[in-house]
Amino acid sequence: VIWYTHLGDRMIIMDAPGPLAAPGATRFTIPFQGGELEAFSATAPAAGASNAPAFTLLFFVGNEDRVNPWVAGVARQWYAQTGVAVQAVGVNLPGFGESTPPAHLDRMGACGLAAFDAVRALHPGRPVVVQAASLGTTAALCIAARRPVAALAIQDPPPLAQLVLEYQGRWNLWLLAVPVWLELPGDIDALAKARRIKAPCLFITSGADAVIPPRFQK
């Protein structure tokens, strides 16, 4: 019984704790469940009175990754593609980077909502676009289902219940898959959240992803 506690977290989450440089970005923290979420902000082009950001890009990364080195580059990329100034805010999931652990699935949705609310509080009225990859989409979809996001950009989203039962179940004869499936929090049910989202979304799929095969991404 003890071994099965948080079995889904142990099988699914591959956290990346610890500090990491974030060139060109400014670090700040967001209060979260008695601890904090580590976040970084960067603006492209360089912030100034004449080019205030037209929108905020809130983004999350996936397993074994941290937002730290990506923030400034993501801001530049969106500016290059849209031609308007953007503020990129990357937030590390619980247990990733220096965000307070534990890295549990049942904290991912709440993490996303806390991050969104903090960003909106800093710049009320500014549109927020949410971008995420892999495990980070659990937070992003929860945000978009419950908050007024302007748009989404989603890469390799994992429908965890289907992925665990249909793809991962065979190798363990479902002896591990079923307990993990039963333990999955409803707050990160990708399909249920997607049905509630009305915002436009860009989907990016990876044909060579062996962890989340394309049919599950779709």
Helices and strands as residue ranges (DSSP letters): H 7-12, E 26-32, E 35-44, G 49-51, E 55-60, G 68-70, H 71-82, E 86-91, G 105-107, H 108-122, E 128-133, G 134-136, H 137-146, E 151-155, H 160-162, I 163-167, G 170-172, H 177-183, G 186-188, H 190-195, E 201-204, H 214-217
